[in-house]
């Protein structure tokens, strides 16, 4: 799998929500949490398209 670095800026309100989710679910990093949330949302989107 090819990888590429990306730098993103997020609103502080969104990061607060990500951090809360991270703590509740036990993720170790904010990046890990964001990637999980993106993957989850994409899977949900794929399931709706069927």
N, CA, C and O atoms as a Tripos MOL2 file, in Angstrom:
@<TRIPOS>MOLECULE
protein
  200   199    50     0     0
PROTEIN
NO_CHARGES

@<TRIPOS>ATOM
      1 N           0.8440   -1.1760    0.0000 N.3       1 UNK1
      2 CA          0.0000    0.0000    0.0000 C.3       1 UNK1
      3 C           0.8930    1.2430    0.0000 C.2       1 UNK1
      4 O           1.7700    1.3930    0.8510 O.2       1 UNK1
      5 N           0.6590    2.1040   -0.9420 N.am      2 UNK2
      6 CA          1.4210    3.3470   -1.0260 C.3       2 UNK2
      7 C           0.8950    4.3310    0.0160 C.2       2 UNK2
      8 O          -0.3120    4.4160    0.2430 O.2       2 UNK2
      9 N           1.7980    5.0680    0.6450 N.am      3 UNK3
     10 CA          1.3990    6.0300    1.6740 C.3       3 UNK3
     11 C           1.8790    7.4190    1.3070 C.2       3 UNK3
     12 O           2.8510    7.5880    0.5720 O.2       3 UNK3
     13 N           1.1770    8.4100    1.8350 N.am      4 UNK4
     14 CA          1.5220    9.8070    1.5850 C.3       4 UNK4
     15 C           1.2060   10.6140    2.8370 C.2       4 UNK4
     16 O           0.1560   10.4260    3.4520 O.2       4 UNK4
     17 N           2.1080   11.5080    3.2120 N.am      5 UNK5
     18 CA          1.8670   12.3780    4.3640 C.3       5 UNK5
     19 C           0.9320   13.5070    3.9730 C.2       5 UNK5
     20 O           0.9860   14.0260    2.8580 O.2       5 UNK5
     21 N           0.0680   13.8780    4.9210 N.am      6 UNK6
     22 CA         -0.8890   14.9530    4.6930 C.3       6 UNK6
     23 C          -0.9340   15.8220    5.9470 C.2       6 UNK6
     24 O          -0.9830   15.3110    7.0660 O.2       6 UNK6
     25 N          -0.9180   17.1170    5.7520 N.am      7 UNK7
     26 CA         -1.0690   18.0470    6.8640 C.3       7 UNK7
     27 C          -2.4400   18.7010    6.7330 C.2       7 UNK7
     28 O          -2.7650   19.2830    5.6980 O.2       7 UNK7
     29 N          -3.2350   18.6000    7.7880 N.am      8 UNK8
     30 CA         -4.5850   19.1480    7.7590 C.3       8 UNK8
     31 C          -4.7910   20.0840    8.9390 C.2       8 UNK8
     32 O          -4.1870   19.9180    9.9980 O.2       8 UNK8
     33 N          -5.6420   21.0550    8.7400 N.am      9 UNK9
     34 CA         -6.0380   21.9480    9.8250 C.3       9 UNK9
     35 C          -7.5020   21.6790   10.1340 C.2       9 UNK9
     36 O          -8.3400   21.5930    9.2360 O.2       9 UNK9
     37 N          -7.7910   21.5490   11.4200 N.am     10 UNK10
     38 CA         -9.1500   21.2670   11.8640 C.3      10 UNK10
     39 C          -9.6190   22.3740   12.7990 C.2      10 UNK10
     40 O          -8.8100   22.9490   13.5270 O.2      10 UNK10
     41 N         -10.9050   22.6790   12.7910 N.am     11 UNK11
     42 CA        -11.4360   23.6200   13.7830 C.3      11 UNK11
     43 C         -11.2410   23.0480   15.1920 C.2      11 UNK11
     44 O         -11.3410   21.8380   15.3960 O.2      11 UNK11
     45 N         -10.9640   23.9200   16.1540 N.am     12 UNK12
     46 CA        -10.7310   23.4740   17.5310 C.3      12 UNK12
     47 C         -11.9240   22.7240   18.0960 C.2      12 UNK12
     48 O         -11.7560   21.7800   18.8680 O.2      12 UNK12
     49 N         -13.1270   23.1380   17.7180 N.am     13 UNK13
     50 CA        -14.3320   22.4530   18.2030 C.3      13 UNK13
     51 C         -14.3320   20.9960   17.7510 C.2      13 UNK13
     52 O         -14.6780   20.1060   18.5270 O.2      13 UNK13
     53 N         -13.9510   20.7500   16.5110 N.am     14 UNK14
     54 CA        -13.9050   19.3890   15.9950 C.3      14 UNK14
     55 C         -12.8240   18.5800   16.7160 C.2      14 UNK14
     56 O         -13.0460   17.4180   17.0560 O.2      14 UNK14
     57 N         -11.6640   19.1840   16.9480 N.am     15 UNK15
     58 CA        -10.5940   18.4760   17.6470 C.3      15 UNK15
     59 C         -10.9970   18.1450   19.0820 C.2      15 UNK15
     60 O         -10.6040   17.1030   19.6080 O.2      15 UNK15
     61 N         -11.7610   19.0020   19.7080 N.am     16 UNK16
     62 CA        -12.2530   18.7120   21.0600 C.3      16 UNK16
     63 C         -13.1280   17.4640   21.0410 C.2      16 UNK16
     64 O         -13.0370   16.6180   21.9310 O.2      16 UNK16
     65 N         -13.9730   17.3570   20.0220 N.am     17 UNK17
     66 CA        -14.8380   16.1780   19.8960 C.3      17 UNK17
     67 C         -14.0170   14.9240   19.6120 C.2      17 UNK17
     68 O         -14.2980   13.8570   20.1570 O.2      17 UNK17
     69 N         -13.0010   15.0540   18.7570 N.am     18 UNK18
     70 CA        -12.1220   13.9200   18.4540 C.3      18 UNK18
     71 C         -11.4010   13.4790   19.7210 C.2      18 UNK18
     72 O         -11.3080   12.2830   19.9980 O.2      18 UNK18
     73 N         -10.8930   14.4320   20.4900 N.am     19 UNK19
     74 CA        -10.1810   14.0990   21.7220 C.3      19 UNK19
     75 C         -11.0930   13.4010   22.7310 C.2      19 UNK19
     76 O         -10.6680   12.4640   23.4060 O.2      19 UNK19
     77 N         -12.3330   13.8500   22.8340 N.am     20 UNK20
     78 CA        -13.2940   13.2120   23.7310 C.3      20 UNK20
     79 C         -13.5580   11.7730   23.2920 C.2      20 UNK20
     80 O         -13.5840   10.8610   24.1190 O.2      20 UNK20
     81 N         -13.7530   11.5710   21.9770 N.am     21 UNK21
     82 CA        -13.9670   10.2350   21.4250 C.3      21 UNK21
     83 C         -12.7420    9.3570   21.6880 C.2      21 UNK21
     84 O         -12.8770    8.1880   22.0500 O.2      21 UNK21
     85 N         -11.5550    9.9230   21.5050 N.am     22 UNK22
     86 CA        -10.2910    9.2070   21.7280 C.3      22 UNK22
     87 C         -10.2240    8.6790   23.1540 C.2      22 UNK22
     88 O          -9.8910    7.5150   23.3750 O.2      22 UNK22
     89 N         -10.5350    9.5220   24.1040 N.am     23 UNK23
     90 CA        -10.4870    9.1150   25.5110 C.3      23 UNK23
     91 C         -11.5430    8.0560   25.8220 C.2      23 UNK23
     92 O         -11.2650    7.0850   26.5250 O.2      23 UNK23
     93 N         -12.7410    8.2440   25.3030 N.am     24 UNK24
     94 CA        -13.8340    7.2930   25.5630 C.3      24 UNK24
     95 C         -13.5460    5.9170   24.9880 C.2      24 UNK24
     96 O         -13.8780    4.9040   25.6040 O.2      24 UNK24
     97 N         -12.9310    5.8730   23.8130 N.am     25 UNK25
     98 CA        -12.7080    4.6000   23.1190 C.3      25 UNK25
     99 C         -11.3250    4.0070   23.3820 C.2      25 UNK25
    100 O         -11.0590    2.8690   22.9940 O.2      25 UNK25
    101 N         -10.4370    4.7690   24.0390 N.am     26 UNK26
    102 CA         -9.1290    4.2320   24.4090 C.3      26 UNK26
    103 C          -8.0760    4.2620   23.3130 C.2      26 UNK26
    104 O          -7.1010    3.5130   23.3800 O.2      26 UNK26
    105 N          -8.2490    5.1020   22.3180 N.am     27 UNK27
    106 CA         -7.2020    5.2430   21.3010 C.3      27 UNK27
    107 C          -5.9980    5.9460   21.9250 C.2      27 UNK27
    108 O          -6.1490    6.7420   22.8520 O.2      27 UNK27
    109 N          -4.8040    5.6480   21.4140 N.am     28 UNK28
    110 CA         -3.6070    6.2330   22.0100 C.3      28 UNK28
    111 C          -3.2190    7.5790   21.3980 C.2      28 UNK28
    112 O          -2.5620    8.3840   22.0580 O.2      28 UNK28
    113 N          -3.6160    7.8380   20.1460 N.am     29 UNK29
    114 CA         -3.2510    9.1080   19.5160 C.3      29 UNK29
    115 C          -4.4490    9.7280   18.8130 C.2      29 UNK29
    116 O          -5.4130    9.0460   18.4640 O.2      29 UNK29
    117 N          -4.3640   11.0240   18.6170 N.am     30 UNK30
    118 CA         -5.4040   11.7490   17.8860 C.3      30 UNK30
    119 C          -5.4320   11.2800   16.4330 C.2      30 UNK30
    120 O          -6.5060   11.0990   15.8590 O.2      30 UNK30
    121 N          -4.2560   11.0840   15.8380 N.am     31 UNK31
    122 CA         -4.1820   10.6380   14.4420 C.3      31 UNK31
    123 C          -4.8560    9.2800   14.2720 C.2      31 UNK31
    124 O          -5.6130    9.0760   13.3240 O.2      31 UNK31
    125 N          -4.5860    8.3650   15.1760 N.am     32 UNK32
    126 CA         -5.2150    7.0390   15.1230 C.3      32 UNK32
    127 C          -6.7370    7.1690   15.1880 C.2      32 UNK32
    128 O          -7.4610    6.4680   14.4810 O.2      32 UNK32
    129 N          -7.2030    8.0620   16.0330 N.am     33 UNK33
    130 CA         -8.6430    8.2780   16.1870 C.3      33 UNK33
    131 C          -9.2510    8.8420   14.9180 C.2      33 UNK33
    132 O         -10.3030    8.3790   14.4760 O.2      33 UNK33
    133 N          -8.6070    9.8330   14.3290 N.am     34 UNK34
    134 CA         -9.1180   10.4570   13.1040 C.3      34 UNK34
    135 C          -9.1710    9.4440   11.9700 C.2      34 UNK34
    136 O         -10.1490    9.4030   11.2240 O.2      34 UNK34
    137 N          -8.1310    8.6260   11.8320 N.am     35 UNK35
    138 CA         -8.1140    7.6120   10.7740 C.3      35 UNK35
    139 C          -9.2350    6.6030   10.9900 C.2      35 UNK35
    140 O          -9.9030    6.2080   10.0340 O.2      35 UNK35
    141 N          -9.4500    6.1820   12.2330 N.am     36 UNK36
    142 CA        -10.5470    5.2580   12.5360 C.3      36 UNK36
    143 C         -11.8810    5.8760   12.1300 C.2      36 UNK36
    144 O         -12.7000    5.2230   11.4830 O.2      36 UNK36
    145 N         -12.0990    7.1340   12.5080 N.am     37 UNK37
    146 CA        -13.3660    7.7940   12.2050 C.3      37 UNK37
    147 C         -13.5880    7.9390   10.7030 C.2      37 UNK37
    148 O         -14.7100    7.7690   10.2260 O.2      37 UNK37
    149 N         -12.5440    8.2470    9.9640 N.am     38 UNK38
    150 CA        -12.6590    8.3520    8.5000 C.3      38 UNK38
    151 C         -13.0040    6.9900    7.9050 C.2      38 UNK38
    152 O         -13.9030    6.8850    7.0700 O.2      38 UNK38
    153 N         -12.2860    5.9430    8.3350 N.am     39 UNK39
    154 CA        -12.5550    4.6030    7.8170 C.3      39 UNK39
    155 C         -13.9810    4.1700    8.1480 C.2      39 UNK39
    156 O         -14.6690    3.6090    7.2960 O.2      39 UNK39
    157 N         -14.4250    4.4220    9.3570 N.am     40 UNK40
    158 CA        -15.7780    4.0500    9.7720 C.3      40 UNK40
    159 C         -16.8230    4.7700    8.9150 C.2      40 UNK40
    160 O         -17.7820    4.1540    8.4480 O.2      40 UNK40
    161 N         -16.6320    6.0690    8.7130 N.am     41 UNK41
    162 CA        -17.5830    6.8450    7.9100 C.3      41 UNK41
    163 C         -17.6200    6.3530    6.4630 C.2      41 UNK41
    164 O         -18.6920    6.2770    5.8620 O.2      41 UNK41
    165 N         -16.4720    6.0230    5.9080 N.am     42 UNK42
    166 CA        -16.4330    5.5150    4.5330 C.3      42 UNK42
    167 C         -17.1350    4.1680    4.4190 C.2      42 UNK42
    168 O         -17.8420    3.9240    3.4410 O.2      42 UNK42
    169 N         -16.9500    3.2850    5.4070 N.am     43 UNK43
    170 CA        -17.6410    2.0060    5.3960 C.3      43 UNK43
    171 C         -19.1490    2.2030    5.4730 C.2      43 UNK43
    172 O         -19.9000    1.5320    4.7650 O.2      43 UNK43
    173 N         -19.5930    3.1140    6.3250 N.am     44 UNK44
    174 CA        -21.0220    3.3910    6.4360 C.3      44 UNK44
    175 C         -21.5700    3.9290    5.1200 C.2      44 UNK44
    176 O         -22.6740    3.5720    4.7070 O.2      44 UNK44
    177 N         -20.8010    4.7810    4.4680 N.am     45 UNK45
    178 CA        -21.2090    5.3330    3.1780 C.3      45 UNK45
    179 C         -21.3090    4.2330    2.1250 C.2      45 UNK45
    180 O         -22.2520    4.2100    1.3330 O.2      45 UNK45
    181 N         -20.3380    3.3240    2.1160 N.am     46 UNK46
    182 CA        -20.3630    2.2140    1.1660 C.3      46 UNK46
    183 C         -21.5920    1.3450    1.3970 C.2      46 UNK46
    184 O         -22.2140    0.8890    0.4380 O.2      46 UNK46
    185 N         -21.9450    1.1110    2.6480 N.am     47 UNK47
    186 CA        -23.0930    0.2650    2.9760 C.3      47 UNK47
    187 C         -24.4070    0.9150    2.5350 C.2      47 UNK47
    188 O         -25.3460    0.2110    2.1640 O.2      47 UNK47
    189 N         -24.4850    2.2270    2.5710 N.am     48 UNK48
    190 CA        -25.7090    2.9260    2.1390 C.3      48 UNK48
    191 C         -25.8760    2.9130    0.6370 C.2      48 UNK48
    192 O         -26.9930    2.9680    0.1230 O.2      48 UNK48
    193 N         -24.7440    2.8380   -0.0740 N.am     49 UNK49
    194 CA        -24.7800    2.8780   -1.5340 C.3      49 UNK49
    195 C         -25.2450    1.5480   -2.1410 C.2      49 UNK49
    196 O         -25.5350    1.4870   -3.3360 O.2      49 UNK49
    197 N         -25.3170    0.5130   -1.3530 N.am     50 UNK50
    198 CA        -25.6860   -0.8130   -1.8790 C.3      50 UNK50
    199 C         -27.1640   -0.9950   -1.9620 C.2      50 UNK50
    200 O         -27.6330   -2.0530   -2.3840 O.2      50 UNK50
@<TRIPOS>BOND
     1     1     2 1
     2     2     3 1
     3     3     4 2
     4     3     5 am
     5     5     6 1
     6     6     7 1
     7     7     8 2
     8     7     9 am
     9     9    10 1
    10    10    11 1
    11    11    12 2
    12    11    13 am
    13    13    14 1
    14    14    15 1
    15    15    16 2
    16    15    17 am
    17    17    18 1
    18    18    19 1
    19    19    20 2
    20    19    21 am
    21    21    22 1
    22    22    23 1
    23    23    24 2
    24    23    25 am
    25    25    26 1
    26    26    27 1
    27    27    28 2
    28    27    29 am
    29    29    30 1
    30    30    31 1
    31    31    32 2
    32    31    33 am
    33    33    34 1
    34    34    35 1
    35    35    36 2
    36    35    37 am
    37    37    38 1
    38    38    39 1
    39    39    40 2
    40    39    41 am
    41    41    42 1
    42    42    43 1
    43    43    44 2
    44    43    45 am
    45    45    46 1
    46    46    47 1
    47    47    48 2
    48    47    49 am
    49    49    50 1
    50    50    51 1
    51    51    52 2
    52    51    53 am
    53    53    54 1
    54    54    55 1
    55    55    56 2
    56    55    57 am
    57    57    58 1
    58    58    59 1
    59    59    60 2
    60    59    61 am
    61    61    62 1
    62    62    63 1
    63    63    64 2
    64    63    65 am
    65    65    66 1
    66    66    67 1
    67    67    68 2
    68    67    69 am
    69    69    70 1
    70    70    71 1
    71    71    72 2
    72    71    73 am
    73    73    74 1
    74    74    75 1
    75    75    76 2
    76    75    77 am
    77    77    78 1
    78    78    79 1
    79    79    80 2
    80    79    81 am
    81    81    82 1
    82    82    83 1
    83    83    84 2
    84    83    85 am
    85    85    86 1
    86    86    87 1
    87    87    88 2
    88    87    89 am
    89    89    90 1
    90    90    91 1
    91    91    92 2
    92    91    93 am
    93    93    94 1
    94    94    95 1
    95    95    96 2
    96    95    97 am
    97    97    98 1
    98    98    99 1
    99    99   100 2
   100    99   101 am
   101   101   102 1
   102   102   103 1
   103   103   104 2
   104   103   105 am
   105   105   106 1
   106   106   107 1
   107   107   108 2
   108   107   109 am
   109   109   110 1
   110   110   111 1
   111   111   112 2
   112   111   113 am
   113   113   114 1
   114   114   115 1
   115   115   116 2
   116   115   117 am
   117   117   118 1
   118   118   119 1
   119   119   120 2
   120   119   121 am
   121   121   122 1
   122   122   123 1
   123   123   124 2
   124   123   125 am
   125   125   126 1
   126   126   127 1
   127   127   128 2
   128   127   129 am
   129   129   130 1
   130   130   131 1
   131   131   132 2
   132   131   133 am
   133   133   134 1
   134   134   135 1
   135   135   136 2
   136   135   137 am
   137   137   138 1
   138   138   139 1
   139   139   140 2
   140   139   141 am
   141   141   142 1
   142   142   143 1
   143   143   144 2
   144   143   145 am
   145   145   146 1
   146   146   147 1
   147   147   148 2
   148   147   149 am
   149   149   150 1
   150   150   151 1
   151   151   152 2
   152   151   153 am
   153   153   154 1
   154   154   155 1
   155   155   156 2
   156   155   157 am
   157   157   158 1
   158   158   159 1
   159   159   160 2
   160   159   161 am
   161   161   162 1
   162   162   163 1
   163   163   164 2
   164   163   165 am
   165   165   166 1
   166   166   167 1
   167   167   168 2
   168   167   169 am
   169   169   170 1
   170   170   171 1
   171   171   172 2
   172   171   173 am
   173   173   174 1
   174   174   175 1
   175   175   176 2
   176   175   177 am
   177   177   178 1
   178   178   179 1
   179   179   180 2
   180   179   181 am
   181   181   182 1
   182   182   183 1
   183   183   184 2
   184   183   185 am
   185   185   186 1
   186   186   187 1
   187   187   188 2
   188   187   189 am
   189   189   190 1
   190   190   191 1
   191   191   192 2
   192   191   193 am
   193   193   194 1
   194   194   195 1
   195   195   196 2
   196   195   197 am
   197   197   198 1
   198   198   199 1
   199   199   200 2
@<TRIPOS>SUBSTRUCTURE
     1 UNK1         2 RESIDUE 1 A UNK
     2 UNK2         6 RESIDUE 1 A UNK
     3 UNK3        10 RESIDUE 1 A UNK
     4 UNK4        14 RESIDUE 1 A UNK
     5 UNK5        18 RESIDUE 1 A UNK
     6 UNK6        22 RESIDUE 1 A UNK
     7 UNK7        26 RESIDUE 1 A UNK
     8 UNK8        30 RESIDUE 1 A UNK
     9 UNK9        34 RESIDUE 1 A UNK
    10 UNK10       38 RESIDUE 1 A UNK
    11 UNK11       42 RESIDUE 1 A UNK
    12 UNK12       46 RESIDUE 1 A UNK
    13 UNK13       50 RESIDUE 1 A UNK
    14 UNK14       54 RESIDUE 1 A UNK
    15 UNK15       58 RESIDUE 1 A UNK
    16 UNK16       62 RESIDUE 1 A UNK
    17 UNK17       66 RESIDUE 1 A UNK
    18 UNK18       70 RESIDUE 1 A UNK
    19 UNK19       74 RESIDUE 1 A UNK
    20 UNK20       78 RESIDUE 1 A UNK
    21 UNK21       82 RESIDUE 1 A UNK
    22 UNK22       86 RESIDUE 1 A UNK
    23 UNK23       90 RESIDUE 1 A UNK
    24 UNK24       94 RESIDUE 1 A UNK
    25 UNK25       98 RESIDUE 1 A UNK
    26 UNK26      102 RESIDUE 1 A UNK
    27 UNK27      106 RESIDUE 1 A UNK
    28 UNK28      110 RESIDUE 1 A UNK
    29 UNK29      114 RESIDUE 1 A UNK
    30 UNK30      118 RESIDUE 1 A UNK
    31 UNK31      122 RESIDUE 1 A UNK
    32 UNK32      126 RESIDUE 1 A UNK
    33 UNK33      130 RESIDUE 1 A UNK
    34 UNK34      134 RESIDUE 1 A UNK
    35 UNK35      138 RESIDUE 1 A UNK
    36 UNK36      142 RESIDUE 1 A UNK
    37 UNK37      146 RESIDUE 1 A UNK
    38 UNK38      150 RESIDUE 1 A UNK
    39 UNK39      154 RESIDUE 1 A UNK
    40 UNK40      158 RESIDUE 1 A UNK
    41 UNK41      162 RESIDUE 1 A UNK
    42 UNK42      166 RESIDUE 1 A UNK
    43 UNK43      170 RESIDUE 1 A UNK
    44 UNK44      174 RESIDUE 1 A UNK
    45 UNK45      178 RESIDUE 1 A UNK
    46 UNK46      182 RESIDUE 1 A UNK
    47 UNK47      186 RESIDUE 1 A UNK
    48 UNK48      190 RESIDUE 1 A UNK
    49 UNK49      194 RESIDUE 1 A UNK
    50 UNK50      198 RESIDUE 1 A UNK
